[in-house]
Amino acid sequence: MATKKEIYIAGRRIGLGTGVKGSPEVKRSTTQTFDGAKSSGVGNIPHSLEISKLQTDDFEEYMSLIQLMDTMLTEKKTITIAETIVNENGEQFTIYRHYLGCLVDGNEYEMNAEDMTAETLKFMAESMKPEGEQ
């Protein structure tokens, strides 16, 4: 099975991705009332998103990503993770995960003598909308 994976932040393709981890931040609470239990917290579920990537070889791309990350400290953007899968029968389909209303939640890098410098970009999203096409 062949796959192609792409990362888009605010419509810009982000290259050299090595991993993506998304997780719903499910918060449910139950309050006991005189009429019985009342549950809440199942509406729009926020998500955390972590993108691992190598730092770029291109100076303009590097500076552009830094500026975008600075902007996203206060300005919400959409992040889309696309995965195109080609199965054993040659059939192809694409799964999209659109993370809406994203703000930067962290931006770490790791530099060592053995490997290329890697970044971990962290975001909080207001919600996630899955979508697919054949």
N, C-alpha and C positions, 0 to 999 in steps of 0.2 A: 504494500500500500504506500503510495507516494503522497507526500503532503507539502504544501507551500504555506508559510506563515508570514504575516505582515503586521506591522504596527503603524497606526496613524494617530498622531496627536494634532488636534485642530486642523485636520485635513492634510497634514504633512507626513509623508512616509518617513519613518524613523528606521534607519538601517542598523546592522550589526547586532540585532537582538539575539540574546542567548536564552531567555526565559521570560515567561509571564505567569504571574500568580494572581488570581482574582478570588475574592471571597465576600459573600454577603455578610453584612453586619446585623444579623438578626437580633433584635432586642424585643423581647416579649415580656409583658408584665401582667400580673393578675391581681386585681384588688377585690378583696372580699367586701361585699355590701350586704345590707339587710335583706336584699332580694336575691342574693346569690353572687357567684363570682362574675366579675366583669373583666374581660381580657382586652388588651390593646397592643398595638405595635406591629400589625401585619400589613400595613399599607405600603407606601413606597419604601423599599428597603435599601438603605445606603450600602455601598460596596467599597472595599479597599482594593487597590490594584497596585501590584509591584512589577516593574519592568526591569529586567537585567539586560545589560548590553555592554559591548565593548565601546570604549571611547573611540571617536571617529579619527580617520586619517586626514580629513579635510578641515582646514581651519575655518572656512566660512560656515560649514555645516555645524561645527563645534560651537562657534559663537552664536549662531542662530538658535541652537537648542538651549544654550544658556539664557538667551534673551526670552525665549518662549517659557522656560521654567520660571524665570523671574516674573513674567506677566501672569502666569498661572498661580502665583501666590495669592492674588486677589481677584483675578478674572477667570470665570469658569469656562472650560472648553470641553469638547467631546473627544474621547479616545476610543478608537475602534481597533479591535483585534480581529483579524481575518485569517481563517484557516481553510485552505482549499485542499480537499481530499480526493484522490483518485483511487478507487477501490480495484480489486483484482479483476473485475469485469470491464475495467476501463471507464466506468461511470464516474463522473466528476460532480461534486457539490461543494459549496462554500458555506461555512458557518461564520456569522459575524456576531461579535459581542460589542455593543455600543455602550460605553460607559458615559453617562450623561452628567453634566454639571460637575466636572472634575476640577479639583484644586490640588496643588502640590502639598504633600504631607511629609516629604523627605527627599533628599538628594545626596546619596552617599557615593563615594568612590573608593576603590581599593587598588593600591599600587604595590607590586612586589617584584622581586628580581626575576622570577621564573616565568610569569605570565604577562600578557598585555593588560593595561589598565582597564578595569571594568567599573561600570556605574550601576547603581541601583536607584531607580526613580520610583518614588512612592506617591500615590494619589489617593484621595477620598472622592468618591463619586456619589451623587445624589441618588442615582438608580442605574440599573443595567437593563438594556433591552436586547434580547437575543433575536437573531434573524437568520434566515437561510435561503439559499437559492440553488437550483439545479441547473 
